[in-house]
Amino acid sequence: MSAHAHPGGGAFGAVLALAATAAVVAYVAAAVRLRRRGDAWPRPRDASFAAGGAGLAYASTAPLPGGPFTAHMAQHLVVAMAAPLLLVLARPLTLVLRTLPPGPVRRGLLAAAHSRPAAWLLFPPLAAVLDVGGLWLLYRTGLSAAARHDPLLGAAVHAHVLAAGLLFTAAVCQLDPVRRRWSVRWRGAALLAAGAGHAVLAKTLYAAPPPGTAVAAADLHAAARLMYYGGDLVEAALAAVVAARWYAATGRAHRRRGRPAALFRRADAPSSLP
């Protein structure tokens, strides 16, 4: 039995590609509407969301170069890691909240974002377990082989990989308004643990393919290396986001603490006027 080359594919892949395209169109339209009414919205966020949506659509429908398992792993990196990072960096929830008029829809969305279940789903260690734990279950059990022969199971696996990747990225970056913002310690520790789990999984794949599958040695080794080094790149980008957010928050805190002292000094300074 050969390893499946497409994590989604088929009808589900086509639906996901259409959904990603529609989301990009809706996002850009909302950003344009926001700017037309005089509100600021950085254009790089439009580009980030468009790139994430395009990558997700392409990886869900088009074949990628390399052997079957290497192509599958490239799709995994895009769907589970790279595309979620680009989408989250665009702050889609913030955009939706700023464009929706006051009313039940906006209140409902805010209530969901500020709910207790959302806070715990965005608890970084839990999000890391759902993300990396799901990959261990996929690649180190018979789930990968079973998903190849059951389209519904394959679609469910693909949906979980994407949802878990989005959830983990959102939990680590914490860019959109949510009920609770976890500290940088929680986020950094979860990112380090997830990176270690991802790297160890890649090393186990270098030694043996998923149970129930047969993969050529060269294809298996190329896929494992891609998972290892490609995962490192995305995780380094996530770490950069966490560091930048921490630096910005620390700078704001220092400015707030320094402002009263500066005002006091200015008030007590002798006037230079006669």
SULWODA-V81235 format. One record per pair of residues at least 12 apart in sequence whose C-alpha atoms are under 10 Angstrom apart, sorted by the first residue. I is the first residue (numbers start at 1). J is the second residue. Records with the same first field share a line. If there is no record, write none. Layout:
I = J ; J
This chain:
1 = 145 ; 148 ; 212 ; 213 ; 214 ; 215
2 = 68 ; 69 ; 145 ; 148 ; 212 ; 213 ; 214 ; 215 ; 216
3 = 67 ; 68 ; 69 ; 70 ; 72 ; 144 ; 145 ; 148 ; 209 ; 210 ; 211 ; 212 ; 213 ; 214 ; 215 ; 216 ; 220
4 = 68 ; 69 ; 71 ; 72 ; 144 ; 145 ; 146 ; 147 ; 148 ; 149 ; 154 ; 213 ; 214 ; 215
5 = 63 ; 64 ; 66 ; 67 ; 68 ; 69 ; 70 ; 71 ; 72 ; 73 ; 74 ; 75 ; 148
6 = 59 ; 60 ; 61 ; 62 ; 63 ; 64 ; 68 ; 69 ; 71 ; 72 ; 73 ; 74 ; 75 ; 76 ; 148 ; 154 ; 158
7 = 59 ; 60 ; 61 ; 71 ; 72 ; 73 ; 74 ; 75 ; 76 ; 79 ; 144 ; 147 ; 148 ; 154 ; 155 ; 157 ; 158 ; 159 ; 161
8 = 59 ; 60 ; 61 ; 72 ; 75 ; 76 ; 79 ; 147 ; 148 ; 151 ; 152 ; 153 ; 154 ; 155 ; 156 ; 157 ; 158 ; 159 ; 161
9 = 59 ; 60 ; 61 ; 62 ; 63 ; 151 ; 154 ; 155 ; 158
10 = 60 ; 61 ; 151 ; 154 ; 155
11 = 60 ; 61 ; 151 ; 155
12 = 60 ; 61 ; 151 ; 152 ; 154 ; 155 ; 156 ; 158 ; 159
13 = 56 ; 57 ; 58 ; 59 ; 60 ; 61 ; 62 ; 155 ; 158 ; 159
14 = 57 ; 58 ; 60 ; 61 ; 62
15 = 57 ; 60 ; 61
16 = 53 ; 56 ; 57 ; 58 ; 59 ; 60 ; 61 ; 155 ; 158 ; 159
17 = 53 ; 54 ; 55 ; 56 ; 57 ; 58 ; 59 ; 60 ; 61
18 = 53 ; 57 ; 60
19 = 53 ; 56 ; 57
20 = 49 ; 50 ; 52 ; 53 ; 54 ; 55 ; 56 ; 57 ; 58 ; 60
21 = 50 ; 53 ; 54 ; 56 ; 57
22 = 53
23 = 49 ; 50 ; 53 ; 92
24 = 46 ; 47 ; 48 ; 49 ; 50 ; 51 ; 52 ; 53 ; 54 ; 87
25 = 49 ; 50 ; 53
26 = 96
27 = 45 ; 46 ; 49 ; 50 ; 90 ; 92 ; 95 ; 96
28 = 43 ; 45 ; 46 ; 47 ; 49 ; 50
29 = 46
30 = 46 ; 92 ; 95 ; 96 ; 98 ; 99 ; 100
31 = 43 ; 45 ; 46 ; 92 ; 95 ; 96 ; 98 ; 99
32 = 46
33 = 99
34 = 95 ; 98 ; 99
39 = 98
41 = 95
42 = 90
43 = 90
44 = 89 ; 90
45 = 86 ; 87 ; 88 ; 89 ; 90 ; 91 ; 92 ; 95
46 = 87 ; 89 ; 90 ; 91 ; 92
47 = 86 ; 87 ; 90
48 = 83 ; 85 ; 86 ; 87 ; 88 ; 89 ; 90 ; 91
49 = 83 ; 84 ; 85 ; 86 ; 87 ; 88 ; 89 ; 90 ; 91 ; 92
50 = 83 ; 86 ; 87 ; 90
51 = 82 ; 83 ; 86 ; 87
52 = 78 ; 79 ; 82 ; 83 ; 84 ; 85 ; 86 ; 87 ; 88 ; 89 ; 90
53 = 79 ; 83 ; 84 ; 86 ; 87
54 = 83
55 = 75 ; 78 ; 79 ; 82 ; 83 ; 84 ; 86
56 = 75 ; 78 ; 79 ; 80 ; 82 ; 83 ; 84 ; 87 ; 162
57 = 78 ; 79 ; 83
58 = 75 ; 78 ; 79
59 = 71 ; 72 ; 74 ; 75 ; 76 ; 77 ; 78 ; 79 ; 83
60 = 75 ; 76 ; 78 ; 79 ; 158
61 = 75
62 = 75
63 = 75
66 = 219 ; 222 ; 223
67 = 215 ; 216 ; 218 ; 219 ; 220 ; 222 ; 223
68 = 215 ; 216 ; 219 ; 220 ; 223
69 = 209 ; 214 ; 215 ; 216 ; 218 ; 219 ; 220 ; 221 ; 222 ; 223 ; 224
70 = 215 ; 218 ; 219 ; 220 ; 221 ; 222 ; 223 ; 224 ; 225 ; 226 ; 227
71 = 219 ; 222 ; 223 ; 226
72 = 223
73 = 220 ; 222 ; 223 ; 224 ; 225 ; 226 ; 227 ; 230
74 = 223 ; 226 ; 227 ; 230
76 = 135 ; 158 ; 161 ; 162 ; 227
77 = 165 ; 226 ; 227 ; 230 ; 231 ; 234
78 = 162 ; 165 ; 230 ; 231 ; 234
79 = 158 ; 159 ; 161 ; 162 ; 163 ; 165 ; 166
80 = 131 ; 132 ; 135 ; 158 ; 159 ; 160 ; 161 ; 162 ; 163 ; 164 ; 165 ; 166 ; 168 ; 169 ; 231
81 = 131 ; 161 ; 162 ; 164 ; 165 ; 166 ; 168 ; 169 ; 230 ; 231 ; 233 ; 234 ; 235 ; 238
82 = 165 ; 166 ; 169 ; 230 ; 231 ; 233 ; 234 ; 235 ; 237 ; 238
83 = 162 ; 165 ; 166 ; 169 ; 234
84 = 162 ; 163 ; 164 ; 165 ; 166 ; 167 ; 168 ; 169 ; 170
85 = 165 ; 166 ; 168 ; 169 ; 170 ; 173 ; 234 ; 235 ; 237 ; 238 ; 241
86 = 166 ; 169
87 = 166 ; 169 ; 170
88 = 166 ; 167 ; 169 ; 170 ; 171 ; 173 ; 174 ; 175 ; 176
89 = 169 ; 170 ; 173 ; 174 ; 175 ; 176 ; 238 ; 241
90 = 175 ; 176
91 = 170 ; 174 ; 175 ; 176 ; 177
92 = 175 ; 176
93 = 109 ; 110 ; 113 ; 175 ; 176 ; 177 ; 178
94 = 175 ; 176 ; 177 ; 178
95 = 176
96 = 109
97 = 109 ; 110 ; 176 ; 177
110 = 177 ; 178 ; 179
111 = 178 ; 179
112 = 178 ; 179
113 = 176 ; 177 ; 178 ; 179 ; 180
114 = 177 ; 178 ; 179 ; 180
115 = 178 ; 179 ; 180
116 = 178 ; 179 ; 180
117 = 179
118 = 178 ; 179 ; 180
119 = 171 ; 178 ; 179 ; 180 ; 181 ; 182
120 = 171 ; 179 ; 180
121 = 167 ; 168 ; 171
122 = 167 ; 168 ; 169 ; 170 ; 171 ; 172 ; 174 ; 178 ; 179 ; 180 ; 181 ; 182
123 = 167 ; 168 ; 170 ; 171 ; 172 ; 180 ; 181 ; 182 ; 186 ; 187 ; 190
124 = 167 ; 168 ; 169 ; 170 ; 171 ; 172 ; 173 ; 174 ; 182 ; 183 ; 184 ; 185 ; 186 ; 187 ; 188 ; 189 ; 190 ; 191 ; 194
125 = 168 ; 171 ; 172 ; 186 ; 187 ; 188 ; 189 ; 190 ; 191 ; 193 ; 194
126 = 167 ; 168 ; 171 ; 190
127 = 164 ; 165 ; 166 ; 167 ; 168 ; 169 ; 170 ; 171 ; 172 ; 190 ; 191 ; 194
128 = 164 ; 165 ; 167 ; 168 ; 169 ; 171 ; 172 ; 187 ; 189 ; 190 ; 191 ; 192 ; 193 ; 194 ; 195 ; 197
129 = 164 ; 168 ; 190 ; 193 ; 194 ; 197
130 = 160 ; 161 ; 163 ; 164 ; 165 ; 167 ; 168
131 = 160 ; 161 ; 162 ; 163 ; 164 ; 165 ; 166 ; 167 ; 168 ; 169 ; 194 ; 198
132 = 161 ; 164 ; 165 ; 168 ; 193 ; 194 ; 195 ; 196 ; 197 ; 198 ; 201
133 = 164 ; 194 ; 197 ; 198 ; 201
134 = 157 ; 160 ; 161 ; 164
135 = 157 ; 160 ; 161 ; 164 ; 197 ; 198 ; 201
136 = 197 ; 198 ; 200 ; 201 ; 202 ; 204 ; 210
137 = 210
138 = 157 ; 161 ; 210 ; 211
139 = 201 ; 202 ; 204 ; 205 ; 208 ; 209 ; 210 ; 211
140 = 201 ; 204 ; 205 ; 208 ; 209 ; 210 ; 211 ; 212
141 = 210 ; 211 ; 212
142 = 210 ; 211 ; 212 ; 213
143 = 157 ; 210 ; 211 ; 212
144 = 157 ; 210 ; 211 ; 212 ; 213
145 = 210 ; 211 ; 212 ; 213 ; 214
146 = 211 ; 212 ; 213
148 = 213
168 = 187 ; 190 ; 191 ; 194
169 = 191 ; 235 ; 238
171 = 186 ; 187 ; 190 ; 191
172 = 184 ; 186 ; 187 ; 188 ; 189 ; 190 ; 191 ; 238 ; 239 ; 241 ; 242
173 = 187 ; 188 ; 238 ; 239 ; 240 ; 241 ; 242 ; 243 ; 244 ; 245
174 = 187 ; 241 ; 242 ; 245
175 = 241 ; 242 ; 245
183 = 246
184 = 242 ; 243 ; 245 ; 246
187 = 239 ; 242
188 = 238 ; 239 ; 242 ; 243
191 = 235 ; 236 ; 238 ; 239 ; 242
192 = 235 ; 239
194 = 235
195 = 228 ; 231 ; 232 ; 234 ; 235 ; 236
196 = 228 ; 232
198 = 227 ; 228 ; 231 ; 232 ; 235
199 = 224 ; 225 ; 227 ; 228 ; 229 ; 231 ; 232
200 = 228
201 = 224 ; 227 ; 228
202 = 221 ; 223 ; 224 ; 225 ; 226 ; 227 ; 228 ; 229 ; 231
203 = 221 ; 224 ; 225 ; 227 ; 228
204 = 224
205 = 220 ; 221 ; 223 ; 224 ; 225 ; 227 ; 228
206 = 218 ; 219 ; 220 ; 221 ; 222 ; 223 ; 224 ; 225 ; 227 ; 228
207 = 220 ; 221 ; 224
208 = 220 ; 221 ; 224
209 = 221 ; 224
